[in-house]
Amino acid sequence: MPPPDVLGSDYLDLLSQFGLSPASFEPSSVNTADIEAFTATFVAHQGQESFAEYLKEALAKEIGSQISSANYRADFILQRSNRRIRRAISVSPSWAAAAEDKQVFVGEFPTGSINAEARKTANGYLILINTGLLYFVKQVIEALCSDQSNEQTLIEEIAHAVLAYLVRTDPVYGPMPNASDNLALTAQQLEFAVYDFIIAHEYGHLLRGHLDADEQNRMLAVDAASLPVINKSWEQEYEADEVGYALTLSEMKELNWQTVDRLLQSSEPPTNLQEWRDHMKLAGVLAALAAPTFFFVMEKLIVKAHSALHDVNFETQLTSTHPPSESRREKLESNAPFPYNHYLSYGAMLEDLIAPVTELTREFAERP
């Protein structure tokens, strides 16, 4: 097997073909003392010592991996999700066998496109997540988890994010809302769950052998940023969705269902470290259950807004390479073990906003 640095070279070579290079930032300087100071401040203001204890434990784990890899936020997010999906693959005998001897590099494709793809190289496989997709997911979720007392402000924030992508081809030109304090953890859980699903879907293509077909029979499609992406069939997309969803839900097997029942029925917050661990693990699973729904509603928003801005049926163009988002969503939701959890409400909220956001996006685009 080729060493990982060879695949890293494949990644750099691919970027160079498009005149791109990875973003470079200084390593994080956060350390244990910073964590102690932050959690002490949290206790002083919130008075929740048990949660502060959990937070300290979680931050030490996450920031420790961030420091060791000396990465900035986008790459940290990708590697975090990659570790989670690789772990899910390793504990499944069938997927572990399918992944055996397969070298995989997960990296950022530094363009504003809202896209992700997996492709085969001479030395293994690349899973590429466009910067625009990472940014747009965060923009929309943070907006939905911000102060929701003013719906018009919420519509405007999301419309500006959509406009930045569709007109300026990069969501980074749009706003970056911040979730309200009481919904910050909810926003983070949902963001991480959506990132996990996106990467797991691309692993699904790899595990199902979709990338190993005769390259001469694989036409190149073109994404919204005019970059070539590998064309796949509807059936392959459905299969990758199914595999990706199963991988993101891997931790559900680790839940203690008596504990789950108690947590779901209780209206009181956890009172000790172990209860917080159980609570946050359940929250992560519930967010993972809702992630595909949110992702496909978000895709539906982009399709509707794109069609409105350019007076074309963009869904017709998109379905030449991918099934309709509604169809993909229905297939996964029909097998969801929990028919409802509060994370799903954010997908429903966004779906209710598609029409007014699309209308306002068009209005913004027509302004001089």
N, C-alpha and C positions, 0 to 999 in steps of 0.2 A: 504494500500500500504506500502511496506517496505521502510524505510528511505534510502536515497542515500548512507549512509555509509555502509549499508549492501551489496549493489551492489559493492561498493568499495572493500569490503572484498572478494566478489566473484572474482573480478578482480585479487586481490593479490593471492588468492588461485589458480587461473588458472596459473598465472605466476610461482608460486612455483612448480607446477606439472612438469614444464620444467626446473627447476633450475634457474629461472629468477627472477629479482626484478626490480621495476621501477628505472629509472635513478634519481639521486638526485643532485640538484644544489642549490647554494645559490640564494635567491630571488633577483630580479632586484633592483638596487639601483637608477635607473633613477628617477628623480623628476622634478617638474615644473621648477626649476632653470636651469636644464640641457636642457629642451626644449627651454626655452628663449634664452640660450646661443647658442644653435644649430641654431635656426631660425635667430638670429641676425647675425651669421656668414654667413648664407645662403644669407641673404639680402645684406650683404657687398660684397659678391663675385658675386652674380647673379643679384642683383638689382630688383628682382621681389617681391615687397612687398605684392601684393595680393596673390601670391602663398604661400609665407612664412606664411601669416595669415591663409590660409587653412591648411598648413602643421602643424602649431602649434595646431590648433583645432583637426586635425586627430590624431596627436601624443599623445596629452593629453588624448584622448578617448581610444586609443589602449594601451598606456603604463599604464593608470590608471587601466584597467582591468588586465594587466599583473602583476602590483604590488599587487592588491587586492588578486589575486590567488596565488601569490608568486611562480610562475612557471618559468621554464626555457623555451627556445625557442620552442622545439618540442611540449611540452604540451600546451604552449601558442597558437601555431598554431592550434592544435586540438580543443581546447576550443573555440577559435575564430570562426572556421568553424562550430562547434557544435551550438554555439549561433545563427549564421546566419540561419542554417537549421532549428533549433527549431522555430525560428521566422517565417520562411516560412511555417512551418507546422501549427503554431497557427493561421495564417490568412486565411487558407484554411479550410472551414467547414468540407469537407470530410476527409482530412488528420488529422485534429484536432480530429475528432471523432474516427478515426482509432488508433490514438496515445493515446487516453484517458486511464488513469490508467496504462499506460505502463512506467515503470521505465527504463531508459537507461543510461548506463555509457559509455562514449567515452574515450578511453585511448590508450597509446602507447604500442605496443608489441615489446619489446626491442631486436629485432634480425635484422640481415642484410637482411632478405628476402624482396623482393619487392612484398608485398601482403597486403591484407586487408580482414577482414571478420566480420560478425555479428553472434553471437550465443546466444542461450537462456540459462539462468541459473535458479536456483530455485527461485530467487528473482527478475528476470527481464531480461534485455538484455545487452549484452556487444557488443560494436563496437570497434574493435581492428585494429589499423593502424600500420603496421610494420615500425620500424625506417628506415630500408633500403629504403622503398618506399618514405618516406618524403625526405630523403637525395638525392635519385636518381632524383626525380622530380626537386629539386632545382639545382642539378649539371647540368642537361641538359638545363634547361631554362636559368640559368645564363650564361652558355657557349654560347647559341644562342644569348643572348643579350649583349655579350661582344664585343670587337673590332672584327668586321667581315671582316676586310680587308685581313686577311690571312686565307683562307679556310682550308688549311692543318693543321694549329694550332687548329682550331675548331674541325676538324675530330679527331685529336690526343687526345684532351681533352675528347671528348665524348667516344672515344674508350677506353681510360684508365678507365673511369667511368664504362663502360660496363664490362671490364675485371675484375675490382675490385669485381664486383658483381658475375660474372659467375665463376671466378677462386678462388677468396678469400672469396666468399659468403657474402661480405659486402661492399657496395659502399663507406663506410667511408674511405676505403683504397685508394680510387681514389682521383682525384683532386677536389678542390672546386673553380671554376672560379668565378670571380666577374663581374657583368654586368657593362657596361660602364656608366658613369654619366648620359648621355642623355637617357639611356634606363633602368635605375634602377627602375623607377616607373612602366614601362611596365613589367619588369621581376616580380616585386612584385605582380602586379595585376594578371598576368597569373598564378603565383605560387599559390596564394590564391584561384583562381578560380578552379584550378585542385584539390587542397585539398578539397574545398567545394564539388566538384562533387564526389570525392572518398567517402567522408563521407555520402553524400546524397544518393549515390547508396546503401550503406549498410542500411541506413534508409529505402530505397525502399523495401528491403527484409523484414524488420520488418513490415512496413505498409501494405504490400501485404499478410502478414500472412505466409510467406515462412518458418519462424522459428518455427512455431507452429505445424508442422506435427509430426506424430508419430516418435519419435527418433529411434525406432527399424528399421524403414524403411529408415533411412537416413545414407547412408554409409559415411565413412570418406575418403576423398582424402588426398594426401600428397603434400605439396608445395615444392618449390626448396630448402628450408632449412630443409627438412625432418620433418616438423611439421604438425600434422593433421589439416585439415580444413574441414568444413562441405561441403558436396557435394550437389550441386543444379542442377536443370535442365536448359537447354538452355532457355526454355520459361520463367523461373523465372529470369534468368539473363537479358533477354530483358525487362521484366517488371520492374526490379529494375533500369535499365538504364533509362527507360522512366520516372519513378517517380523521380529519382535523378536529371535528367535534368530539369524537371518541377520545382523542389524545388530550384535548383540553379538559375533559371531564375525568381524567384518570384519578385525580385525588378523591373523587366521590367514593371510591372503593375503600378509602381509609377512614371514612366518617363512622363515628359511633352513632347508630341511629337512635338509641335511647337519648343520647346527648342532643341529637338534632331535634327530636320531638320536644325536649325540654326547652331548648333555646328558641324554637319557633313559637312556643306557647307562652314564653315568659315576656313580660313587658318591662322587666327590670334589667339594667345593664349588668354585665359580669362583675364579680366581686373579688376575683383573684387571678393570678397569672394563668393558671391552667384553663380557667373558664374563658379568658380572653383568647388564648390559643385556639380553643375549640370554636369560639365565636367567629374569629377571623378566618379560620379554615372553612367553616360553613359559608361565610360571606364570599370567600373566593370561589367556592363551587357554584353558589347561586349567581355570581357575576359571570362565571364561565357558561352557565346555562343560558344566560341572556345575551352573551356576546354576539352570536351569529345573527340574532334578530336585530340587534342594534346596527351591526355592520351592513346588513342588507337594506334596512330602512335608510341608512346614510347613503348607500349607493343609489337607492331609489330617488332620494332628494337630488343628487347630482344629475341623474338622468333627466328628471323633470325640469330642473333649472337649465340644463344645457339645451334641451329641446326648446324651451321658451325663449332663451336668449338668441338662438340661431335659427328659429323657425324651421326646425327639422325634427324628425322623429329619431332622436338619438338612440332610443331603445332598439329600434330596428338595426342600427349599425352595431350596437353592442352585442346583440343576440347572434351576430354572425360568429362570435367567438365564445360567448358565455350565455348560459341560460338566463332567463329573466330573474331578477333578484327576488321577486315575489315567489316564484316557483321554487327557488333554492331555499328560501326561508321556510315555506310551507313543508317541504320535505323533512327538514330538521326539526321544526317545531312539533310535527306529528309524533315524533319519538322522544320528546323531552320528558324526563321522569317527573319533573315538577311542573304542572300546568301554569303556575303563577308564582312569581316572587317579585319583590319590590324593584329589583334591577330591571325587570321587563318593562316597568312603567316608564323608563326613560326612552325606550324604543317607541312606545306608544305615544309619548309626549312629542317626540320628534316627528312621528308620522302625522300627527295632528297639525304640525306646523309646516308641512311641506308646501301646501297651497299658498299661505301668506308669505312664506320665505321666498318661494319662487316668484311671486308677484312683485315683492319688494326688490329682489335681486334684479329683475328686469327693469324696474323703475330706476334703480341706482345706475344701471348700465346705460340708460338712455339720457341721463343727465349730462350736460356739457362739462 
